[in-house]
Amino acid sequence: QVEEELKAAWAQQEGQLREMGRRERLLRSDLQRAGEQLESFKARVMQACSPSAPASTGKSVTEQQVIEKVRQISDENQQSQEREKSLQKELSSRLTKEKEVSADIEVFKNSLQKLQ
């Protein structure tokens, strides 16, 4: 009877080990697929950030490169916004001066007409 119990316990342990092995293979497969998806995503981000770059150089893109590229684009965007604000102020200032000059010209024309 003890031998039968040991055989049953052994069979149960073997079943559990096989199940653990199956789960490990699935996890490894999922991990590999996730790694491939990450590499694909990083490559697509870099391609989107640098359209002039070749689509695939065969080299793996590091997360740091992606972060640096996104940071660079963010900085460029902020600089563009600041430049736009500066140009808007300059345009507003020029429009104000133009209105003042137009008003001065009208006054001058009126003065000339009165003199004539």
C-alpha positions as CSV (number, residue, x, y, z in Angstrom):
1,Q,0.0,0.0,0.0
2,V,2.9,2.4,0.8
3,E,4.4,1.6,-2.5
4,E,1.2,2.4,-4.3
5,E,0.9,5.7,-2.4
6,L,4.5,6.6,-3.3
7,K,3.8,5.8,-7.0
8,A,0.7,7.9,-6.9
9,A,2.6,10.8,-5.3
10,W,5.4,10.4,-7.8
11,A,2.9,10.5,-10.7
12,Q,1.3,13.6,-9.2
13,Q,4.7,15.2,-8.9
14,E,5.6,14.3,-12.5
15,G,2.3,15.9,-13.7
16,Q,3.0,19.0,-11.7
17,L,6.6,19.2,-13.1
18,R,5.3,18.8,-16.7
19,E,2.7,21.5,-16.1
20,M,5.4,23.8,-14.7
21,G,7.5,23.1,-17.7
22,R,4.7,23.9,-20.0
23,R,4.0,27.2,-18.2
24,E,7.6,28.1,-18.3
25,R,7.7,27.5,-22.1
26,L,4.6,29.7,-22.5
27,L,6.1,32.4,-20.4
28,R,9.4,32.4,-22.3
29,S,7.4,32.5,-25.6
30,D,5.4,35.5,-24.3
31,L,8.5,37.2,-23.1
32,Q,10.2,36.8,-26.4
33,R,7.2,38.1,-28.3
34,A,7.0,41.1,-25.9
35,G,10.7,41.8,-26.5
36,E,10.1,41.7,-30.3
37,Q,7.1,44.0,-30.0
38,L,9.2,46.5,-27.9
39,E,11.9,46.5,-30.5
40,S,9.4,47.1,-33.3
41,F,7.8,49.9,-31.3
42,K,11.1,51.6,-30.6
43,A,12.0,51.3,-34.3
44,R,8.7,52.8,-35.3
45,V,9.0,55.7,-32.8
46,M,12.5,56.5,-34.1
47,Q,11.2,56.3,-37.7
48,A,8.4,58.7,-36.8
49,C,10.8,61.0,-35.0
50,S,13.3,60.9,-37.9
51,P,11.5,60.3,-41.1
52,S,14.7,60.8,-43.1
53,A,16.4,57.9,-41.3
54,P,16.4,54.5,-43.0
55,A,13.4,52.4,-42.0
56,S,15.5,49.6,-40.6
57,T,19.2,49.5,-40.1
58,G,19.2,46.1,-38.5
59,K,20.5,47.7,-35.3
60,S,18.5,47.6,-32.2
61,V,17.3,51.0,-30.9
62,T,17.9,51.5,-27.2
63,E,15.3,53.0,-24.9
64,Q,17.7,55.8,-24.2
65,Q,17.9,56.7,-27.9
66,V,14.1,56.8,-28.1
67,I,13.9,59.0,-24.9
68,E,16.6,61.3,-26.2
69,K,14.8,61.7,-29.6
70,V,11.4,62.4,-27.9
71,R,13.1,64.9,-25.6
72,Q,14.8,66.6,-28.6
73,I,11.5,66.8,-30.4
74,S,9.8,68.2,-27.3
75,D,12.5,70.8,-26.9
76,E,12.3,71.8,-30.6
77,N,8.5,72.1,-30.2
78,Q,8.9,74.4,-27.1
79,Q,11.4,76.5,-29.0
80,S,9.0,76.8,-31.9
81,Q,6.2,77.9,-29.6
82,E,8.4,80.5,-28.0
83,R,9.5,81.7,-31.5
84,E,5.8,81.9,-32.6
85,K,4.9,84.0,-29.5
86,S,7.8,86.3,-30.2
87,L,6.8,86.7,-33.8
88,Q,3.2,87.3,-32.8
89,K,4.4,90.1,-30.4
90,E,6.5,91.6,-33.2
91,L,3.6,91.4,-35.6
92,S,1.3,93.1,-33.1
93,S,3.9,95.8,-32.5
94,R,4.3,96.4,-36.2
95,L,0.5,96.6,-36.8
96,T,0.2,99.1,-34.0
97,K,3.0,101.2,-35.5
98,E,1.4,100.9,-38.9
99,K,-1.9,102.2,-37.5
100,E,-0.1,105.1,-35.8
101,V,1.7,106.0,-39.0
102,S,-1.6,105.7,-41.0
103,A,-3.2,108.0,-38.4
104,D,-0.3,110.5,-38.7
105,I,-0.6,110.4,-42.5
106,E,-4.3,111.2,-42.3
107,V,-3.5,114.1,-40.0
108,F,-0.8,115.3,-42.4
109,K,-3.2,115.0,-45.4
110,N,-5.9,117.0,-43.6
111,S,-3.3,119.6,-42.6
112,L,-2.1,119.9,-46.3
113,Q,-5.7,120.2,-47.5
114,K,-6.4,122.9,-45.1
115,L,-3.3,124.7,-46.2
116,Q,-4.2,124.5,-49.8
